Amino acid sequence: MKTKRVLVTGASKGIGRAICERLIEDGYSVVGVARTRPADLPANIEFHAVDLADSTALDQFLATVGTQPFYGLVNNVGLVPIAHLEDVRLEDLHRAVQLNIETAIRCTQQLAPAMKAAQQGRVINIASRAALGKVGRTVYSMTKAGLIGMTRTWALELASSGVTVNAIAPGPIATEFFANVNDPNDAPTQSLLASIPVGRVGRPEEVAHAASYFLDERCGFVTGQTHFVCGGLSIGAA
């Protein structure tokens, strides 16, 4: 059987890297893309250093990798503008929509036709528990809630072609990304961490495990769903 190709955006570190490593273990042919090429790339990955916020560069990248069909797509790339409502800047709004939403749309538009032709495919959108609301995350929570809405819509549009679309919404995960936007010395961050029902932050590989599940061929009857990997924060606080 021909090895199934999966594209992962934001693949250089954190959750994206963990997903790439898990999918390689699972036997997929993984294509990763991120702005910066890490020095210690996982073995057996095809990696492309591309600034996905650059529309022209994204076009060129998709034209290059899109010449061969993909079985799966993980829309993981994103940024986290931090500001209370009164401090939201339009430039941050536009940048976040472009990277968190538009990139997912364009990658899916490029890869979905071949999936439909093959009558098989998997799309995963990496959302966030912040889509349910988080102080100081007006723009970020909006874009992640938008990914969840698009997940449900795309699931309906692609279901008859054998293509599933699901979302994963991580809570606090021990990544450089999380540490950069959640100062451990701030009271709100300390309160957040203390309120996690399972009593700890998550690990990137736990999100990768959810991605592995959704990508599996045996997961063809699950679509349009949002899976929270959040230690229980989506249902309440300890």
N, C-alpha and C positions, 0 to 999 in steps of 0.2 A: 504494500500500500504506500502511496506517495505521502511523504511527510507533510502534515498540515502547517501552513504558514500563518503566523499571528503577528500583527503589528501592535507595538506598545509605544504610546507617546509618553514623553516625560520619563524616559527609561534609564536615566543615568544614576539615580540615587533614590533612597527612600522606598516608598511603596512601589513605584514603577520598576525599580531595579529588582526588588523582591519578587515581583510578578514575573519578570523576565527569567530569573533564576529558577523559579518553580516550574514555569512552562517548559524550560529546557529539560529539567528533570522529567517532566511528563512526556517528553518525546516530540514536542512541537519544534518547528523551525521558526525561530524568533527573530524578528526585525525590530530593533529598538531605535528610537529617535529622541534626541534631546539637544539642547543648545550647546552643551559642552561634552566632549568625549572624556569619560573618566579614564584615569591612568590604569586602573585595574578592572578592565572589562570582564564580565563573565565569559567563560569559555563557550565557544560554539554559538555566538550571537553575531548577527549582521547588524552593525551599528552605524547610524548616520548622524553626524553633527550638523544640526539645522536649527536655526532660530525660527520656531514655529509662529512667532509673533510677526515675522516678516512675510507678508502675503506673497511676494514674488518667490521667495525661497521655499515657501510651503507648496506653491504651484509646481515648482521644479522638482521637489522631492516626490510629490505624489505622482507626477508624470513618470518619474524614474522607477519607483517601486511598484507602481500600478500596472506595469506591463505583464506581471504575473498575478494570478488570482490569490486571494487570501481567504482562509477559512475563518479567521478571527480578528477582531479589532478591540483593543483596550484603550479607550479615550481617557488618559490619566493626567495629561499635562494641565497645569493650572497655576494661578498665582493668588495670593491672599492680601488684598488691600485691607488695611485696618483703619477704621475711623468711625466715630459716632456720627449719627445722622447729620448733625449740623456742620460736620467737618468733611463730608464726602466731597471729593473733587471729581469733576467731570472727566478729567483725563484718566483718573484711576478707573472710573466706571467703564470708559471706552476700552481701555487696555484689558480689563478683566473679561469683558464681553467678547472681545476679539480672541483672547487666548483660551478662556474656559468654555466658551460656547461656540464661536465661529469655527475654531479649529476642529472641534468634534463634529460639527455639521459637515465640513468640507472633507474630512477624512472618511466619514461614513458615506457621503455621496460618491466618493471615488471608489470605495471598496464594495459597497452593497450590490451593484449590478452583477459582478462576477459571482457573489454569494447567491444571488437570486437565480442566476443561470445554472449554478451547480445544485440548486434546491437544498442548500445546506450552508449555514453560517452562524456565527456568534458575534454579537456586539455587546461590549460591557462599557458602561459609563461610570467613571469613578466620581461619585457625588461627595456628600459629607453630611454628618449628623447636624452640622451648622445650618443645613437647609430648614431645620425645624425652628431655627432662631438662636442667635447668639449675640450678646452685646458687643458692639464695635465691628460687626461684620455685615453691614447693610449690603455692600456690593458683593461680597463673597457668598453670603447666604442666598442672595438673589440668583447668582449664576449657578450655584449648586442645585437650588430648587428648580431652575430652568432645565438642568440636565435630567432631573427626575421626570419632569413633564415631557421632555423630548423622548425619554426612554419609553414611556407609556404610548406615546403617539407612534413612534417608529415600530414598536412591537405590534401594534395593530396593522400598520401598513405592510409589514414584512412577514407576518405570520404565515400567510398562505404560500409563501415561497420557501418555507423551511428555515427561515432565519429568525433566531431569537434575539431579543434585546433586553438586557437587564442592567440594573444599577447596583453599585456597592457604595454604601455611605459609611465611611470610617468615622469613628469618634477619635479620641486622643490616641495617637499612635506614636511610638518612640522613634521619631525621625528627625533629621536636621531641619526639615521643613517645619515641623511642629514646634521645635525649640526656638526657631527664629521668630515666630509670631506669638509665642506664649512665654513671656519672661517668667522663669520659675520663682523669681523673687517677688513678683506681683501678687497681691492678695487675691485678685480674681482667678489667676492661674492656680494658686494653691487651693482655693475653694473648689475649683473645677476638679482637680485631681483627687481631692478628698471625698468628692461626691460620687465617684465612679462606683457603681454597685459591686463589681467584682473585686474592687480594691487595688487596681493597678492599671497602668496604661497598656495599650495593646502593642503588639509587635508587627512589623511589616509583613512577616511571613504568614500571619493570621489573615491579613487581607488577601494575600496571594493565594491562600487556600480557598477563599471564597471565589476568587477569579477562576481557579482551576475547576471548581465545581460547575460554574456557569458555562465554561468552555467545553466541558465534556460532551461527547456525542449523546450520552444517556440523559442529558438535561434538556432534551428537545421539547418537553411538555411544560417547561417553565419559561414564561416570557412576560415582559412588562412589569417585573417585580423590582422592589428596592430592598436590598439586604443590608441591614445595619450591623456593622462590626464595631461595636461601641461600648462593650462591657456593661450594657444595660442602661446607658444614659438616655437612650431614645424612649425608654418607658418610665423613667423616674430617676431620682437621686437617692443615694444611700443616706 
